[in-house]
């Protein structure tokens, strides 16, 4: 039971890591794109406003995708670990 709980906590923290990483990437992308478009299309843009606006939009739209994408990343990671464990078991049986 303890092993199951530790494994569950490990995957929960992994999922939270991916969610935070995706939200951070969305916020960063929002800041960069809003500032770039403001500098390209306006004469004297308020950089602070557009950076904050880009952060909020990027974080909002990044968080929409973060949960599902983090689950997909965890499944890919679990499959990779499973295949590595199976390959290790195969080499032990052959030797």
C-alpha positions as CSV (number, residue, x, y, z in Angstrom):
1,X,0.0,0.0,0.0
2,X,2.9,2.3,0.8
3,X,4.4,1.6,-2.6
4,X,1.2,2.5,-4.3
5,X,0.9,5.8,-2.4
6,X,4.4,6.8,-3.1
7,X,3.9,6.0,-6.8
8,X,0.7,8.0,-6.9
9,X,2.4,11.0,-5.3
10,X,5.3,10.7,-7.8
11,X,2.9,10.9,-10.7
12,X,0.9,13.7,-9.1
13,X,4.0,15.8,-8.7
14,X,5.1,14.9,-12.2
15,X,1.7,16.0,-13.5
16,X,1.9,19.3,-11.6
17,X,5.4,19.9,-12.9
18,X,4.2,19.5,-16.5
19,X,1.2,21.8,-15.8
20,X,3.4,24.5,-14.3
21,X,5.8,24.2,-17.2
22,X,3.1,24.5,-19.8
23,X,1.5,27.5,-18.0
24,X,4.9,29.2,-17.8
25,X,5.5,28.6,-21.5
26,X,2.1,30.0,-22.4
27,X,2.6,33.1,-20.2
28,X,6.1,33.7,-21.7
29,X,4.8,33.2,-25.2
30,X,1.9,35.6,-24.5
31,X,4.3,38.3,-23.2
32,X,6.6,38.0,-26.2
33,X,3.9,38.0,-28.8
34,X,1.9,40.8,-27.3
35,X,5.0,43.0,-27.0
36,X,6.1,42.1,-30.6
37,X,2.8,42.9,-32.1
38,X,2.4,46.1,-30.1
39,X,5.9,47.3,-31.2
40,X,5.1,46.4,-34.8
41,X,1.7,47.9,-35.1
42,X,1.5,50.9,-32.7
43,X,3.5,54.1,-32.7
44,X,4.2,54.4,-29.0
45,X,2.9,51.4,-27.1
46,X,2.7,51.1,-23.4
47,X,5.1,48.2,-22.9
48,X,4.1,47.4,-19.3
49,X,0.4,47.2,-20.2
50,X,1.0,44.9,-23.2
51,X,3.4,42.7,-21.2
52,X,0.8,42.3,-18.4
53,X,-2.0,41.8,-21.0
54,X,0.1,39.2,-22.8
55,X,1.0,37.4,-19.5
56,X,-2.7,37.2,-18.6
57,X,-3.8,36.0,-22.0
58,X,-0.9,33.5,-22.3
59,X,-1.5,32.1,-18.8
60,X,-5.3,31.8,-19.5
61,X,-4.9,30.0,-22.8
62,X,-1.9,28.0,-21.6
63,X,-3.9,26.8,-18.6
64,X,-6.7,25.6,-20.8
65,X,-4.3,23.1,-22.5
66,X,-2.1,22.4,-19.5
67,X,-4.1,19.7,-17.8
68,X,-4.7,17.5,-20.8
69,X,-1.2,18.0,-22.3
70,X,0.3,17.1,-18.9
71,X,-1.7,13.9,-18.8
72,X,-0.4,13.0,-22.3
73,X,3.2,13.8,-21.2
74,X,2.8,11.5,-18.1
75,X,1.4,8.7,-20.2
76,X,4.3,9.0,-22.7
77,X,6.8,9.0,-19.7
78,X,5.0,6.0,-18.2
79,X,5.2,4.1,-21.5
80,X,8.9,4.9,-21.8
81,X,9.6,3.6,-18.3
82,X,7.5,0.5,-18.9
83,X,9.4,-0.3,-22.1
84,X,12.8,0.3,-20.4
85,X,11.8,-2.0,-17.6
86,X,10.6,-4.7,-20.1
87,X,13.8,-4.4,-22.0
88,X,15.8,-4.9,-18.8
89,X,13.7,-7.9,-17.9
90,X,14.3,-9.4,-21.4
91,X,18.1,-9.1,-21.0
92,X,18.0,-10.7,-17.6
93,X,16.0,-13.7,-19.0
94,X,18.4,-14.1,-22.0
95,X,21.5,-14.2,-19.9
